[in-house]
């Protein structure tokens, strides 16, 4: 029911940037939030809007928060476009915090973060 009320998002992971934590085609449950009202803890996996490509979402790990913005990093640096290339991400770009993963394998295993 919460998915339909707009409080949660169910998103599909694309790309290799968060391996081994998240794999392509995994589904993640995201709790909507904003950095103004609910700053995620450091180390949390978050979803944010790409600062240069409108409409594109990033799923990354929150490394730090500073006066310039959030440092978001992929778990797989060789396959990730993140703050190493983009610089700090504005807090206003934060969409939410990943709360759980539903694996893409046959077991459809759910893992909480």
C-alpha positions as a printed Julia matrix, in Angstrom:
113×3 Matrix{Float64}:
  0.0     0.0     0.0
  2.81    2.45    0.8
  4.2     2.06   -2.72
  0.97    3.45   -4.07
  0.88    6.34   -1.61
  4.18    7.63   -2.99
  6.17    7.07    0.2
  8.19    4.2    -1.25
  9.71    3.53   -4.65
 10.53    0.17   -6.17
 13.45    0.67   -8.57
 15.42   -1.66  -10.82
 19.22   -1.55  -10.61
 20.98   -1.01  -13.92
 24.72   -1.25  -14.38
 27.6    -2.65  -12.37
 28.52    0.35  -10.2
 27.22   -1.09   -6.91
 28.53   -4.66   -7.24
 28.81   -6.74   -5.11
 26.17   -5.07   -2.92
 23.64   -4.65   -5.74
 23.58   -6.48   -9.04
 22.02   -5.52  -12.37
 18.29   -6.31  -12.42
 18.02   -6.37   -8.61
 15.04   -4.43   -7.33
 15.45   -2.02   -4.42
 12.85   -0.58   -2.08
 13.55    3.11   -1.52
 12.11    5.3     1.25
 11.62    8.81   -0.09
 13.46   11.47    1.89
 15.35   14.69    1.47
 18.66   15.84    2.9
 16.86   18.82    4.44
 14.51   16.74    6.57
 16.21   13.35    7.0
 19.94   13.15    6.37
 20.9     9.52    5.66
 23.62    7.98    7.82
 27.09    7.77    6.34
 27.52    4.45    4.54
 23.84    4.25    3.55
 22.95    3.33   -0.02
 20.96    6.23   -1.45
 19.24    7.26   -4.66
 19.81   10.74   -6.08
 19.23   12.56   -9.33
 22.26   12.75  -11.63
 23.48   16.37  -11.54
 24.21   16.56  -15.29
 21.63   14.23  -16.85
 18.06   15.18  -15.92
 15.81   12.21  -15.32
 18.68    9.8   -14.58
 18.89    8.33  -11.09
 22.09    7.32   -9.32
 22.25    4.53   -6.74
 25.39    5.07   -4.66
 26.8     4.86   -1.15
 26.89    8.06    0.93
 30.56    8.61    1.78
 30.35   12.05    3.39
 28.34   15.26    3.6
 30.06   18.62    3.48
 29.24   22.24    2.82
 29.68   21.59   -0.93
 27.27   18.65   -1.0
 27.16   14.87   -0.69
 29.99   12.59   -1.77
 28.35    9.55   -3.36
 30.52    6.6    -4.41
 29.8     3.33   -6.17
 31.01    0.12   -4.52
 32.66   -0.9    -7.81
 34.94    2.06   -8.68
 36.0     0.71  -12.08
 32.36    0.7   -13.27
 30.99    3.73  -11.47
 30.32    7.31  -12.43
 30.08    9.05   -9.07
 31.52   11.92   -7.06
 35.01   10.96   -8.21
 34.01   12.3   -11.63
 30.99   14.48  -10.83
 32.15   16.14   -7.62
 29.8    16.72   -4.7
 26.12   16.07   -5.38
 23.71   18.78   -4.17
 21.59   17.67   -1.2
 18.51   18.77   -3.16
 19.2    15.88   -5.59
 18.57   13.24   -2.9
 15.53   11.07   -3.66
 15.69    8.5    -0.88
 17.42    5.77    1.1
 17.55    2.15   -0.07
 15.82    0.1     2.61
 15.86   -3.39    1.08
 17.01   -5.35   -1.96
 15.06   -8.02   -3.76
 17.6   -10.24   -5.51
 17.25  -10.95   -9.22
 17.99  -14.65   -8.73
 15.4   -17.44   -8.69
 14.94  -17.31   -4.91
 13.82  -13.67   -4.98
 15.55  -13.23   -1.66
 14.93   -9.98    0.22
 17.77   -8.3     2.11
 17.4    -5.29    4.4
 19.97   -2.51    4.62
